[in-house]
């Protein structure tokens, strides 16, 4: 009888067959988990940074009041600036992780690129804002006699902070539904992100009123909603299910442990039946 040739060790597998076919999905799950952890740390640092920031002056105050509040809340403002810089470092990891999860070669590739660019712009703008805000407080003992200069510098820094809102909105809008299609978050969470982005985008117009009505409430509420959205997204990512459960398929058997069909002679053996 003809000998059945055994498969050559090291021969390439058919595409999509074997444990290697699951490597991209497993790696995606790991990336989602670490991105969620970065989002958790970002939320934990960002909340106290925003709270301590409110101890500083308001753009609607007079030049004398702005200089006085910088002097009286100097330590708190410096702590807020340091927390913001730490938060922006974590935010960089979070943004890179988020924008790497959707399929960049699929139909959402343009949205993923827009999200990546806008997210990095947000990190850059808020880093400049935090560093400038802290610099005013650090040098207030020298600048206190120049109240108009302190006030003008503070208004410019506040406008920079407000202007970041438009890129926050673009980032959330461009990443929300690709996440739904990739299975990383439910549809209602994407809709919440769109609502937060819309409110924060309207709040960007606060650059024309500097903390006054009618746009200041939109900026405050939009900021809170965006922070809540980040918190919910990171929870969704940390709880990302196993790829096999999410797709409803079974993992392939490990190499060397696959079972042979019952009754069929194993490869490499001579069939002695006549």
N, C-alpha and C positions, 0 to 999 in steps of 0.2 A: 504493500500500500504506500501511497505517497506520503512523505513526511510533511507535517504542517510546520512551516517555519515560524519560529518564535519571534515576536516583535523585537527589533533591535533596541537595546538600552540606549536611552538618550535621544531616541527618535522624536521629532517635534510632534506635539499633540495637535489635534484639529482645533481651529480657533473657537473659543467659547467653551472648551471642554476642559475639565480638571479644576483643581483648586486655584490655579493661577488666574482663572477667569474672574474670580471674586476679589482679587487684590485691589482693583480700583475702588470697588464699593466699600471694602473694609477700610481702605485708606481714607475714603470720603467720610466714613462714620467717625474715624479717629479725628480728622480735621474738624468735623462738626462739634465733637465733644470738647476739643481744646479751644475752639472759637467760643463756645458757650462759657467755658471757664474764664476766658479773657473778658467776655462780656459781664460776667458776674463780678470780677475784680474791678472793671471799669465803673459799674453801677455803684459799688461799695465806696469808691473814691470820689466819684463825680457828685454824689448827693451831698456829702459834707463840704465839698469845694463850693458848690452853689450856695449852700446855707451860709457859710462863712463869708462869701462874696457879698451877701446882702447887708453885712455889717458895715460895709464901706459907704461912700457917698452916693447920692443919686444925681443923675444928670440934670434933674429939674431944680437942684439947689443953686443958690447963689455962689459966685466964685469964693467968697469968704467962707461959706459953709462947707464947700467941697474941700478946701485946704484944711479947715479945722477938723473935719471928719477923717481925713487921711491921717492927720497927726494923732488923733485920739484912738483910732482903730488900726494903727500902724501894724501891730503884731498880728492881728486877725487877718488883715489884708495880705500880709506876707505869707501866712499859713495857707490862705486861699490860693494864692499864686503858686505855691509849691504843690498843693494838692492838684491843681489844674494841670501842671506840667507832668505830674505822675499819671494823671488820668489820660492825658494826650498820648503818652507812651503806650499805655494799655490800649487806648483807642486805635493806635496805629496797627497793633496786632489784631484787634477785633475787626477793623475794616478790611485788612488784607485777607483774614480768614473768611469773612462773609462773602467777599467778592470772588473768592476762589471756589466756593461750593457750587454755584450754578454751572451748568455745562457751557464752557466758553466756546465750544465748537458747534453748539446747537442754535436754535432759533433765538435764544436770549443772549447771544454773544455781544450784541451792541449794547444792550442794557447793562450787562456785566461790566463793560468798559466804562460806560457813563458813571455807574455806581463807584467804580474804583477811582476814577478821576475826581469826582465830587467829594467822596469820602476823604481822600488825601488832602484836598483843598480845605475841608473843614478842620482837619487836624492841624494843618499849617496855620490857618487864620486864627484858631483859638489858642495855639501856642504863642503866636505874636501878641494876642490880646492878654494872655496870662502873664507873659514876661513884662509887657509894658505896664500893666496894672501894678505888678509887684515893684517895678522900678520906680514908679511915682511914690509909693509908700516908703521905699528904702531911702529915697533922697528928699523926703518931705522936710527934714530939718534944714535943708539948704534952700529948698524952693518955696518954703512957706511965705517968705516975704514977697514972692512973685505970684500972687493969687491968680491973676489973669492968665499967666502961663500955665499954672497947674490946671486951671479950669479948662483952658483950650485943649491941653494935652489929654485930659480926662474925657472930654467930649469926643475927640477923635478916636480914642481907644474904645469908648462905648459904641460908637458907630461901626467900628470894625467887628465888634461882638455881634451887633445886630445884623450886619451884612452876611455873617456866616450862615444865617438862617436859610437863605435861599439855596445854598449848597446842601444844607442838611435836608431840606425838602426834596431836592433832586435825588440825593442819595437814597432816601427812604422810598420814594416813588419808583426808582429804577431797580431796587432790589426786592421789593415786596412780592410781586407776582411770580418772578422767577423762583423764589423760594417756595411758593405754593406748588408750582409745577414740578420742582425737584423733590417735593415731599418733606421739606424740612419744617413747615409751619402750616397751620390750618388757614382757610380762606378768611375767617373772621379777623385773624391777627394781621393779615395783609391789609384788610379794610381799615383796621384801627391805625395802621401805619400811614395809610393814605390820608386819613382824617388829621392825624398829628402833623403830617407834612404840610397839608393845606393851611392849618391854623398857624404853624410856624412861618410859612411863607408870607402870610398876611402880616405877621408880627415883624417881618423884615422892614416894613414901611415905618417902623419906629425911628428909623434914622432921620425922618422928617420932623419928629416931635420930641425925640430924646426923653423918653420916659413919661410922656404925657398922653392923655386921651387923644384919639380913639384907639391907637395901635399898641400901646403898652400892654394892655391885658392880653391881646393876641400873642405877643411875644412870651409873656409869662406862662400862659396856659399851653401854648405850643411847645415850649421847652419842657414843661412837666410831662406832657403826653409823649414826647419823643424819648424822655428818660424811661417812662413806663414801658414804652414799646421795646426799648433795648433790653429792659429786664425780662419781658415776656419772651423775646426772641432767644435770649441766652438760655432761658429755662427750656424752651422747645428744642434747642440744639443739644443741650446736655442729655435730654431724654430721647434723643433720636433713636428709633428702634433699629434692631439688627437688619441689614439689607435683606436677608432671607425672609424675615417677617413682613418687611415693608412691601416686597414684591410678590409675596405669596408663593415663592419657589423654594426648592430644596437645595441645600449645599451639595456640590459634587463630593463623592467619596474621596478620601485621601489616596494618594498614589500608592500602589502596592497592596491596597486593602479591598479593592473592588471584587465583588463576588462574581463567579462564573455562572452562567445559566445552567440550571440543573440538567444533568444528563449529557452535556456536551463535553467531549474530550478536551483536556487542557492543551494549550499551545505547546508545541515542542515534543509531544509524546506520539509514539507510533500507535496507530489504530490496529489492533491485532484481530479485529473481527473480520471474518471472511464472508 
